Amino acid sequence: MEALRMLSKGIQGKVSLEVIVSQVASFVPLQENTAQEMLLDSLPACLQWLERTKRADRDDIRAVLEKITNGQMLDLHRFDPPAVRQDGFAAANNPTQVCALQTAAELDEYTYLVAGCVGEFWTQLCFRHLQSFASSTQDEMLAQGRRYGMGLQLINVLRDAGNDLRAGRCYFPEDELGAEDLTAAQILTEPDRLQPIYQKWMGKAQDDLECGIRYAHGIRNRRVRAATVLPALIGGRTLALLRQAGAGALHSTVKVSRREVRAMITSLAVTLASHAKIDAIFERSKL
């Protein structure tokens, strides 16, 4: 939590680069993943680059990263192992207890802070740098971009639900679980009972992805349209695989194959990301 606070201050330019480097240095030796280690090592260079960017872009980058780090800190607070929440759920490190979010609003807040705001950021950036970026208004694109990002993060929540539950975290709202006479701690042993709630959030994710498809249709530049729509196409296929897995998705790894992703990219490239091809790939991904 303290490291995230310090990182946020560094991004906002409120603490020196030396302080950030010192803070991050303690994390680097703990990394078992080489790519993660390289990522942490690159942070000073990234912060130096941020200072050199034009003010408008720098302000937007700082604004979106402030929201993301706030979302990450909020997540840590809600699932803090030493804490016992008011609803009586015990610590996440107690293997017999799982800490759940309280309401749907908390889940919506989380998906907005770590991903919905990215859709807004991308929209602002493109309107600033690309002439005639979209056929829709900026306000319409901002709203669609927000929902698109939230939908992508919701898919991550659905796909990773099993691992999160085993780690003591439940993103499914407790009030919805209670309506099904189900506790978060019972989900892994009785996954079929979660399905009404799981399917509800699957439906929301699908609606948000379709909003992402409409967002992509509004983009005039074909290259940007292709780059923007690809996550929606992968997300749509991920939802289809989750539907096929059913309750078993909590005990298996669901992931779109690289072969399928390459096929999507090839189709977009060959057709110059035509609207018809985007719709065809998205519809086919549901099968």
C-alpha positions as CSV (number, residue, x, y, z in Angstrom):
1,M,0.0,0.0,0.0
2,E,2.8,2.4,0.9
3,A,4.7,1.5,-2.2
4,L,1.6,2.3,-4.3
5,R,1.1,5.6,-2.6
6,M,4.8,6.5,-3.2
7,L,4.5,5.5,-6.9
8,S,1.4,7.6,-7.3
9,K,3.2,10.6,-5.8
10,G,6.2,10.0,-8.2
11,I,3.9,9.9,-11.2
12,Q,2.3,13.1,-10.1
13,G,5.7,14.7,-9.7
14,K,5.3,15.2,-6.0
15,V,8.4,13.2,-4.9
16,S,11.9,13.0,-6.4
17,L,13.0,10.3,-8.8
18,E,15.6,9.2,-6.3
19,V,12.9,8.4,-3.7
20,I,11.0,6.3,-6.2
21,V,14.1,4.4,-7.3
22,S,14.9,3.6,-3.7
23,Q,11.3,2.4,-3.1
24,V,11.3,0.2,-6.2
25,A,14.7,-1.2,-5.5
26,S,13.4,-3.2,-2.6
27,F,10.8,-4.9,-4.8
28,V,13.1,-5.9,-7.7
29,P,15.0,-8.7,-5.9
30,L,11.6,-10.3,-4.9
31,Q,10.5,-10.8,-8.4
32,E,10.5,-14.4,-9.7
33,N,9.3,-13.3,-13.1
34,T,12.1,-11.9,-15.3
35,A,9.7,-9.7,-17.3
36,Q,8.2,-8.2,-14.1
37,E,11.8,-7.5,-12.9
38,M,12.6,-5.7,-16.2
39,L,9.4,-3.7,-15.9
40,L,10.3,-2.5,-12.4
41,D,13.8,-1.7,-13.6
42,S,12.4,0.5,-16.4
43,L,10.3,2.7,-14.0
44,P,12.9,5.5,-13.6
45,A,13.2,5.8,-17.4
46,C,9.4,5.9,-17.7
47,L,9.1,8.7,-15.2
48,Q,11.9,10.7,-16.9
49,W,10.0,10.2,-20.2
50,L,6.8,11.4,-18.6
51,E,8.4,14.7,-17.6
52,R,9.4,15.3,-21.2
53,T,5.9,14.8,-22.7
54,K,3.8,17.7,-23.7
55,R,1.7,19.2,-20.9
56,A,-1.7,18.1,-22.1
57,D,-0.6,14.5,-22.6
58,R,1.3,14.5,-19.3
59,D,-1.8,15.8,-17.4
60,D,-4.0,13.1,-18.9
61,I,-1.4,10.4,-18.2
62,R,-1.2,11.5,-14.6
63,A,-4.9,11.7,-14.2
64,V,-5.6,8.2,-15.5
65,L,-2.7,6.7,-13.5
66,E,-3.9,8.4,-10.4
67,K,-7.3,6.6,-10.8
68,I,-5.6,3.3,-11.5
69,T,-3.4,3.4,-8.5
70,N,-6.3,4.5,-6.3
71,G,-8.2,1.5,-7.6
72,Q,-5.4,-0.8,-6.7
73,M,-5.1,0.7,-3.2
74,L,-8.9,0.4,-2.8
75,D,-8.6,-3.3,-3.8
76,L,-5.9,-3.9,-1.2
77,H,-7.9,-2.1,1.5
78,R,-11.1,-4.1,0.8
79,F,-9.2,-7.4,0.8
80,D,-6.7,-6.5,3.5
81,P,-5.7,-9.8,5.3
82,P,-5.5,-8.3,8.8
83,A,-8.8,-6.6,8.5
84,V,-12.2,-7.9,9.6
85,R,-14.9,-6.2,7.7
86,Q,-18.2,-4.9,9.2
87,D,-20.1,-7.7,7.5
88,G,-18.3,-10.2,9.7
89,F,-16.1,-11.8,7.0
90,A,-12.7,-12.7,8.5
91,A,-9.3,-12.1,7.1
92,A,-8.5,-13.3,3.6
93,N,-5.6,-15.4,4.9
94,N,-8.0,-17.6,6.8
95,P,-8.6,-20.6,4.5
96,T,-12.1,-21.1,5.8
97,Q,-13.2,-17.5,5.0
98,V,-13.4,-15.4,1.9
99,C,-13.8,-11.7,1.9
100,A,-16.4,-10.4,-0.6
101,L,-17.3,-7.0,-2.0
102,Q,-20.5,-5.6,-0.5
103,T,-22.5,-4.4,-3.5
104,A,-22.6,-4.2,-7.3
105,A,-21.6,-0.6,-6.9
106,E,-18.3,-1.6,-5.4
107,L,-17.5,-3.9,-8.3
108,D,-18.5,-1.2,-10.8
109,E,-16.2,1.3,-9.0
110,Y,-13.3,-1.1,-9.2
111,T,-13.8,-1.9,-12.9
112,Y,-14.0,1.8,-13.6
113,L,-10.9,2.8,-11.6
114,V,-8.6,0.2,-13.1
115,A,-10.0,0.0,-16.7
116,G,-13.0,2.2,-17.5
117,C,-10.9,5.3,-17.0
118,V,-8.4,3.9,-19.5
119,G,-11.2,4.0,-22.1
120,E,-11.8,7.6,-21.4
121,F,-8.0,8.3,-21.5
122,W,-7.6,6.6,-24.9
123,T,-10.5,8.6,-26.2
124,Q,-9.1,12.0,-25.0
125,L,-5.7,11.1,-26.5
126,C,-7.1,10.1,-29.9
127,F,-9.3,13.2,-30.2
128,R,-6.3,15.4,-29.4
129,H,-3.8,13.7,-31.8
130,L,-5.9,12.3,-34.7
131,Q,-7.7,14.6,-37.0
132,S,-11.4,13.6,-37.5
133,F,-10.8,10.7,-35.0
134,A,-14.5,9.6,-34.8
135,S,-17.8,10.0,-36.5
136,S,-19.5,10.2,-33.0
137,T,-19.1,13.1,-30.6
138,Q,-16.4,13.2,-28.0
139,D,-19.0,12.8,-25.2
140,E,-20.5,9.7,-26.9
141,M,-17.1,8.2,-27.4
142,L,-16.1,8.9,-23.8
143,A,-19.2,7.1,-22.5
144,Q,-18.7,4.1,-24.8
145,G,-15.0,4.0,-24.0
146,R,-15.7,4.0,-20.3
147,R,-18.1,1.0,-20.6
148,Y,-15.8,-0.8,-23.0
149,G,-12.9,-0.7,-20.4
150,M,-15.2,-1.7,-17.6
151,G,-16.4,-4.7,-19.6
152,L,-12.9,-5.9,-20.3
153,Q,-12.0,-5.7,-16.6
154,L,-15.2,-7.5,-15.7
155,I,-14.1,-10.3,-18.0
156,N,-10.8,-10.6,-16.1
157,V,-12.8,-10.8,-12.9
158,L,-15.0,-13.6,-14.3
159,R,-12.1,-15.5,-15.8
160,D,-9.9,-15.2,-12.6
161,A,-12.8,-15.8,-10.1
162,G,-11.5,-19.3,-9.1
163,N,-8.0,-18.1,-8.4
164,D,-9.3,-15.0,-6.6
165,L,-11.5,-17.1,-4.4
166,R,-8.6,-19.5,-3.5
167,A,-6.7,-16.3,-2.5
168,G,-9.5,-15.2,-0.2
169,R,-11.0,-12.6,-2.5
170,C,-14.6,-12.6,-3.9
171,Y,-15.6,-9.9,-6.4
172,F,-19.2,-11.1,-6.5
173,P,-21.3,-8.8,-4.3
174,E,-22.3,-10.2,-0.9
175,D,-25.8,-8.9,-1.2
176,E,-26.3,-10.9,-4.4
177,L,-24.8,-14.0,-2.8
178,G,-27.1,-13.6,0.2
179,A,-30.1,-13.5,-2.1
180,E,-29.1,-17.0,-3.3
181,D,-28.5,-18.1,0.3
182,L,-24.8,-18.5,-0.6
183,T,-21.6,-17.3,1.1
184,A,-18.4,-16.5,-0.6
185,A,-16.7,-19.4,1.3
186,Q,-19.1,-21.9,-0.2
187,I,-18.6,-21.0,-3.9
188,L,-15.7,-23.2,-4.7
189,T,-17.3,-26.3,-3.2
190,E,-20.8,-25.5,-4.6
191,P,-20.0,-23.7,-7.9
192,D,-23.4,-24.5,-9.5
193,R,-25.1,-22.3,-6.9
194,L,-23.2,-19.3,-8.1
195,Q,-24.3,-19.6,-11.7
196,P,-27.3,-17.2,-11.6
197,I,-25.0,-14.5,-10.3
198,Y,-22.2,-15.5,-12.6
199,Q,-24.5,-15.4,-15.6
200,K,-25.8,-12.0,-14.7
201,W,-22.3,-10.5,-14.7
202,M,-21.5,-12.4,-17.9
203,G,-24.5,-10.6,-19.5
204,K,-23.3,-7.3,-18.3
205,A,-19.8,-8.0,-19.7
206,Q,-21.4,-8.9,-23.0
207,D,-23.4,-5.7,-23.1
208,D,-20.2,-3.7,-22.4
209,L,-18.3,-5.5,-25.1
210,E,-21.0,-4.7,-27.6
211,C,-20.6,-1.1,-26.5
212,G,-16.9,-1.5,-27.3
213,I,-17.8,-2.7,-30.8
214,R,-19.9,0.4,-31.4
215,Y,-17.0,2.5,-30.1
216,A,-14.7,0.9,-32.7
217,H,-17.3,1.4,-35.5
218,G,-17.1,5.1,-34.7
219,I,-13.4,5.3,-35.3
220,R,-12.5,6.6,-38.8
221,N,-8.8,5.6,-38.9
222,R,-8.7,1.9,-39.9
223,R,-5.4,1.1,-38.1
224,V,-6.6,2.7,-34.9
225,R,-9.9,1.0,-35.3
226,A,-8.2,-2.4,-35.6
227,A,-6.0,-1.9,-32.6
228,T,-9.0,-0.6,-30.5
229,V,-11.4,-3.4,-31.4
230,L,-9.0,-6.4,-30.9
231,P,-9.5,-6.6,-27.1
232,A,-13.3,-6.7,-27.7
233,L,-12.9,-9.6,-30.1
234,I,-10.7,-11.5,-27.7
235,G,-13.0,-10.7,-24.9
236,G,-16.0,-12.0,-26.8
237,R,-14.3,-15.3,-27.4
238,T,-13.3,-15.5,-23.8
239,L,-16.9,-15.1,-22.7
240,A,-17.9,-17.9,-25.1
241,L,-15.3,-20.2,-23.6
242,L,-16.5,-19.3,-20.1
243,R,-20.0,-20.2,-21.1
244,Q,-18.8,-23.5,-22.4
245,A,-16.9,-24.2,-19.2
246,G,-20.0,-23.4,-17.0
247,A,-19.4,-24.0,-13.3
248,G,-16.1,-25.7,-14.2
249,A,-14.6,-22.3,-15.1
250,L,-13.8,-21.8,-11.4
251,H,-11.5,-24.8,-11.4
252,S,-9.9,-24.5,-14.8
253,T,-7.9,-22.0,-16.9
254,V,-9.9,-20.4,-19.6
255,K,-7.8,-18.5,-22.2
256,V,-8.1,-17.7,-25.9
257,S,-5.4,-19.5,-27.9
258,R,-2.7,-17.6,-29.6
259,R,-3.8,-19.3,-32.9
260,E,-7.2,-17.7,-32.6
261,V,-5.8,-14.3,-31.7
262,R,-3.4,-14.4,-34.7
263,A,-6.4,-15.4,-36.9
264,M,-8.3,-12.3,-35.7
265,I,-5.3,-10.0,-36.3
266,T,-4.9,-11.5,-39.8
267,S,-8.6,-11.0,-40.7
268,L,-8.5,-7.4,-39.5
269,A,-5.3,-6.7,-41.5
270,V,-6.5,-8.3,-44.7
271,T,-9.9,-6.5,-44.6
272,L,-8.5,-3.2,-43.3
273,A,-10.7,-3.6,-40.2
274,S,-13.9,-3.2,-42.2
275,H,-17.1,-2.8,-40.2
276,A,-18.5,-5.9,-41.7
277,K,-15.5,-8.0,-40.8
278,I,-15.4,-6.7,-37.2
279,D,-19.1,-7.7,-36.8
280,A,-18.5,-11.1,-38.4
281,I,-15.5,-11.9,-36.1
282,F,-17.4,-10.8,-33.1
283,E,-20.5,-12.9,-33.9
284,R,-18.3,-15.9,-34.7
285,S,-16.5,-15.5,-31.4
286,K,-19.7,-16.2,-29.5
287,L,-19.9,-19.7,-30.9
